Each structure stands twice: as structure tokens, then as C-alpha cells.
Amino acid sequence: MKRLPHILAGTMLSLSVATLPVFAQQAGTPVETNAPNAPDQQPAFGGQTRAPQPAEVAKIKTEVVAEGLPHLWAMEFLPDGRMLVTAKQGAMHIIGTDGKPGPAIANVPEVLANGQGGLLDVALAPDYETSGKIFFSFAEPREEGNGTSVATARLVADDQGGGALEDVSVIFRQMPSYNGDKHFGSRLVFGPEGELYVTVGERSDAEPRVQAQDLQSGFGKIFRISQTGEALPGNPFAGEDGALPEIWSLGHRNLQSAALDGQGRLWTVEHGPKGGDELNLPEAGKNYGWPEVTYGVEYSGAEVGDGVTQMTNTEQPVYYWDPVIAPSGMAYYDADAIPEWKGAFLVGGLVSQGVVVLHMENDRVSHEERVALDARIRDVKVGPDGAVYAVTEQRGGGNSTIIKLTKG
């Protein structure tokens, strides 16, 4: 076996070119026109929801670069231009520049693939080009239930486009375990100093979800850890009696979107209930409210708790959606190929079925636009060529595709 080559190769070859429908845009009006689920709720400040569309919208061309793939959850570009992808059922593959997946990579740990569980995010170590190390999150089956775990390994390729994981080690476990199949999160993002942010969910059900407010529980949190899994110095609750020292922020619901901005700051988008998806700039020690404070309503239509949208000592979202986009996968666009998107966040929408483009100004959303792809979008990445790559999924399983977005 050999390590993957560490040279920047060309972009993925296009399998087919299509002009997929782009969401009808009208400058100055919100892209969302459906009625909110909680019509009596009011934003805390202007522009917190339903921001206007930009005056000029990029014309986007779409191409399918890989198709007939297993049900994917995440993708990451390798230094040679190929893609490393995770499949929900527990396999990893390398997608060649011809769009074809190689054989399943050996030695992936067992995953719980029931419900929303499975093999989740994958990220290259900051020193990947010399170490070959990757990090990945997954729903881990345990004797007392299950939970989101993070593992690391060396990725070693073979000559058939596959390979194996070596020196596999689980470095972090969300605790306590719980016998459920929902809200595992999870995204992995390396900060500018090599710190690892791990986002997770609060396990959805009425009893465990209240632990999003409990510093002794790992439910509904963002963690900040070292690359060997330890709490980092400077974490806000390190040294506080009973608190988990790995916690960075609390009061989150189900975090499946996370990315660094151009200043190296972590931003996230979390799933709300029926309404209430949130864009946040999570800060150390801050409480983001769930389930005591939220926009939106329960799936039944009832109020969440007391129906409170603002409370002292909890943070307001930078932006929220009602109805939801169902966010999953997020990237910050800092390339030049689509200049209209420079400095914007790109968020995959499962329900909105496309890429949501958030234009930012002074840490607020100034404009929102959407590129409709007529498919649930599970992950979004910016490629080495400056194009945007979106991973599709089908609800309940089925094949995934990878779509390339470029300026038309």
C-alpha cells in the first residue's frame, strides 16, 4: 500500500452537464414566501429572518460529476483532487477524478446506521500531507446505547483506488450513551491553531433534549478538543465542578452545519423544530437556548416549552428560518471563481433542496439567495478549482450524486 500522493491535481471530470432550475429571484424581496409555522413570533432585530435577495445574482451552471454512489453523508477533497466520502451505512470511498468510487476502504469501525445514525463527517488533519491522518465522526453502538464518537486514523491508499485505515483510534465520545436513533449531529472543523470543534445533537426525545442545558451532559453541545481528544486549555467550563471540560458552548439542538469564516471563527447552523433553524457564531461559554428558548414550534404544532423566543443569559441566533431549510453541510466561500459569492456562507438544504447562499455584512445576514437543485443536499464543499460541490441524498436511502456548481 502507499499513501495518497500530495500534489494538487486537476478538477473532477464532468459526467454530464445540465441546466438545473435556479430559484426564481427578485431583488429586494425575501426568497422565502411560505407562511411561518409560528406567525405570532417576532424577530429580535431587523434582518434576523427573511433577509432580502441581493440586487445581482450569479448565474450558476450545474454539472453532475459523480452519480450512482451509495447514500453519502460527507465529502472532503484530498490534496490530489480526488474526494474522500463517507456513506451513511458505514463505508468510506475515494472518488476518482473520473467520478468513479473506488472499493470500500478497509477497517472503518462498526457504526449504528439506524434512523439518523451512521458514518457522519470526515475531515483531513491540518498536517494531512505529512501525516496522512483523517478524523471522522460516527454513531457508535455501545453496550448501554449509542452516541456520537470521533475517531482518527491514517488513510493509506492502494493501486485499485481503495485502501485502508491504519492506527484507528476513538479519541472522543459524547456521553452519556442513549438508546435512541436521532440527532447525532455532527460536523468536525479544525480551528486556526489546530483545535478540533465537534458538533453534536441533543438526541431529540423529550427527556434527553433538556440536557442541552446541563453542563454535566454532552447532549446539545459544541466541544473544543485537542487532536488526541482532550479538553483544551482556555475552554470556558474547564475547572468548573461537575462540568464537562470539553464543552465550548451549550443549548444547541442538532448541529449538522459548521465552517470557519475568513477570520478563522466558527459558525454553525443547527436544525430547529418546526421552524427555528439557526445560524450562530458560537462563543465560549455562551448558551444558545434550546430547548427553553427557540423560534418555531413542535412538530405537533404546539409551543416548545413556554413558547419563549428571548430570555436573559441566552443568545439570539444571528439568523433563523421559519419554515426550515433543514441545514446539513456548510462552507465559507473565499474563492474567486464565483465572485458574487465571495465572503458568503453556503449551506446545504435538505428540505429547501438546494444551496442556501448567505451574504454577510458586519456579522449579520445582509442577503439570502438560493440555488435550487431539486435534491436534498447533505454536504457542501468548495473545491480547489473554486467551484462548489454539493452532495445529494434521497430521504430514507438510495443513491447519492455529487453536483458541481460554477459560474454560468
N, C-alpha and C positions, 0 to 999 in steps of 0.2 A: 504493500500500500504506500501511498505517497500523500503528502499534504497538498491541499489545493494551491495552485500557483498564485502568486501575489502580484499579478500585473493587471492593469486596467484594460480590459478588452473592449470590443465594440458592444453595441446595444443588442437587445434581443431581436431576433429576426421576426418579422411580421408574418403571421399565418394568413391573415385576411384583413381586409380594410373595410370598414363600414362607417356610414354616417349615422350614428345613433342619435335619437332625438335629444335636443338640448332644451332644458326647461324654458318655457316662454318667459322672457324677462321684460320688465318695464321699469325703466329708471325711476327711482324715487319712491316706488311703492314696495311693500314687503313681498317677498317671494311666497310666503305662506298666506293663503287666502281662506283656509278652512277655519271654522269656528273653534275656539279653545274649549277644552274639556272643563275648565274652571273659569267661566266667563266673569265671575264676580271678583276674581283675584286681580290685583293691580300691581304692575312692576314697581320696584322701589325707586327707580330713577329712569329718566328718558333714555330710550335706546337699549334697555335691558332685554327686550324681546322684540321680534318682528322689525329688525333693522331694515332700512330701505335697500333696494338693489342699487348697484353702482351705475353711474352715468354711462360708462363704457364697459362692455362685457366682452371678454376674449372669445373669439370664435374657436371652438375646440373640435379637433378631429380625433376620432377614436379608432383603434385597431386592436383586434384580438391577437395576442402574441402567444398564448398557450391555452389549450382547451382540453376537455375530456380528463381533467385532473380529479383526484379524489376531493372530498369535501374539506377544503382548506380552511385554516384559521388565521395564519400569519405568513408573512414572507419577509425576507431580508436579502439585500444584494450582497453577494460575495465580491471580493476585490477583483476577480477576473471577469465580472459582468454577468455571471450566472446568478440564479436565485436559489436560496435555501428556503424551503417552505415546510410548514407543519400542517398535517392533516388531523382533523378532529379525532378520528378513531385511534390515533396513536402512532402514525408513521411520519418520518421526515424524508423528503426527497430533494435532490438538486435538479433544478430545471435548466437544461442546456440552452445555449443561445439559439438553438433551433426550435425552442418551445417544447421540447420533449422531456418528460420526467425520467430521471434515472431510477434504478432499483431502490427499494426502501433501504434507508440507512440502518445498519445493524446496531443493536444494543440500546435502543430507546427504552427507557423504563416503562413498566406497565402503567397505563392510565385508566381512570374511570371515565368512560365516554358516554355515560347515561345523561339524559337531559342536556343541560348546558355545559357539562363537563367534557374533558378531552385533553388532547395536547394543545396548548394555547400559544403563547407568544414565544418568539425567538429573537435573540439579539447577539451580535458579534461582540466579543470582548474588545475594549479600546485598543488592546495590543494584539488583536487577532492576527495581523500579518506576520508576527513573530511567534506567537503562542499557539495559534490555531484553535483557541478556546471560544466556545459559544456558551450562552446562557439560555435556558428555556424554562417556561412555567407550565404546569400541568395540574389537572385534578388528580390527586394521588389517592388511591384506595388505601385505607388504613383499618386496623382491627376495630377501632372504635368509631368508624365512619369514614370520612374523607375530608379533604381540604386542598387548598391551593398550595403547591410547593414549587420551589425554584431549584433547578439543578444546573450544574456546569459540566462540561466535557470538552475533550479535544475532538475536532472533526477531521477525520483522515479519509481522503478520497481514494477510490480505486480507478482502474482504467476503463470501467464499464459505466461511468457516470454515477456510481453509487459510492459506498464507503461504509464507515463505521464510526461510532462514538467510542472514544477511549477515555479511561480515567473518569468515568461518570460518578458524580457525587452530588447528593442532595444537600444544598447548603442552607436552605431556609424552609420552614414550614409555617404556614398560617395556622394558628391554634386559637381555640380548641378545634378538634375534629367535630364534624357534624354529619349526621346521616341524611343528607339531602342531595338534590341534583341541580340546584340553581345558584346563580350569582357567585361564580368563582372569580370574576374579573377576567383577564388580568393582562396588564402590559408591563414590559420591562424597559426602562430608559436609563442610560448612563448619563450622569451629570458631567460637568466640565472637569471635575477633579477625579473622575473615575468612580464616583459614588454610584450605587445602583438604587434606583427608585422602583419599588414593586407596588403595583396597584392591585387591589383585591375587591371582592364584593362582600355583602353582609348576609349572604345565604338566603335572602328573600323572605323566608317564613316569619310569621308574626313574633314568635319567641326569640329566635336568634337575631333578628334585624335590630332589635333595641340595643344590642351590644355594640352597634356602631358608635354609641356614646360612652362605652365602657373602656377605659384605658388598660384594663386587665385582659381584654379580649382583642384578638386580631381581626375581628369582623368589621368591614366597612372602614378600612384604613388605607393610608399610603405609608409604606415603610421606606426607610433610608438606611441601607446596609452597605457593608464592605463587600468586596468581590469574593470573600470567603464566608459571608453570611452574618457577620457580627454587626451589632448596632454601632453606628459611627459616633465619635466624639462630637458634641455640639447638638445632638438630637434633643428636641425640646423636653422630653419626659425622662431622659436618662437620669437616674438618681432619685426619681420620684417613687416613693414607696408603693409597690404593687403595680406600677405602670410598666407596660412592655417598652423596653428602651429603644426598640427598632422603629417605633411609631414616629412619623413625621407630621401627619395631620389626621383628623378624625371626622366622623359624621358624614361618611360617604355611603352611597347606595351600591351601585355596581359599576365599577370603573373599567371600561374597555377601550378608552382612548387616552393617549398620553404622548407628549412630544416636547422637546426643548424649543424655545424660541431663539431668535438671533442673539440674545444676550445670555444664553445658557440657562434660562429659567424654565422650570417645569410647568406646563399647562396640561389640564386634563378635561375630558368631557365624560360625564357619567350618565348612565341611564336613570331617568326619573321614573315615577309611577306612570299613570295615565296622564301625560303632561309632565313638565318639570325636568326634562333633560337639561343638564347644567354644564356650562363652560366655566372653569375655575382656574385661578392662578394660586395653587395651594402654597400656603406659607407655614413655616414651622410652628407647631403647636396650635394652629387655628382649627376651629370647629365649624364644619360646613352644614351642620344642622340635622341631617337625616337620622331618625325618622320624625323628629319633633318639629322640624321646620322644613317646608318644601312647597314648591309650586306643583300644580296638578292635583289629581285625585286618585283614590284607589281604583283598581280595575273594575270594581263593582259600581263605581260612581260615587261612593261615599267619601267623606273627607278623610284625609290622612291625619290621624290623631285629632287634634282640635282645629285642623284647617289653618294653622298658623303659617304665614309666609315670611314673617320677620320676627326676630327675637334678639334681645340683648345677648352679647357674647357669642353669637353665631354670625358667620359671614354670608353676605349675599353673593349669589353667583354673578360673575361678570356678564353672563348672558344666559337666557333659558328659552326653551321651546315648548309650546303647548299649542297644537298637538306635537308629539315627539317626532324626532328623526330616527331614534334608536341608534345611537352612535357606536361605531366599532372601528377602530383603526384611525390614526391621525398622523399628519405630517406637517411640518413647517416648510413653506416654500421659500427658499433662498437662492434659487437658480435664476437663470436668465432666459430660458427657452420660452417661458410664458410670462413676459414682463408684467402683464396686468395682475398677476398673482403674487408678485414679489412682496414678501412680508406677510402673506396671508396664511392662515391655518386651513388645512384641507382635512375634512372629517368624513369618513365613510358613513353612509346612512343605510341601515337595514330596512327600516320602514319607508324612508323617503326614496330609497332605491337609486342612489347616485352619490355624487361627491358634493358635499356642502362646503362652500368657499367663504371663509370669514375674513374680511378685510379689517385690519386693526388700526386704531389710532389712539395713542395715549392709554394703552391697555384696556380699551373698550372696543366693542364691535361697531365699526362705522357703517359697514355694508355687508349684506349677506346675498350670495348668489348660489345657484345650484346647477350642476350638470347632471341631467337625468340619464341614467344608464339602463333603466328598466331591469335592474337586478339588485338584489341585496348585496351591499358592499361590506365585506368583512375586514379588509385591511387596505391601507393606502400608503404608498411609499414614493419618494422622489428618487428617480434613477440617476446613475452617473452621467446620463446624457441630458439631464434637466427635464425629461418627460416625467409624467405622473403615472404610476401604475396602480391599478385598482383590482383587488381580489374579490371575485363574486362568490356567492354561495346560494344554495337553494334551501328554503326552510324545510327542516326535517331531514336533510341529507342531500344526496345527489351530487352531480359533478360540479366542479368549480372551473372558472376561466380566469385569466389574467388579461386585463384590458389596459392598453397604453393610451394615454391622453396627451396630445400635442397641440400646438397652436395651428389652427386651420388656415 
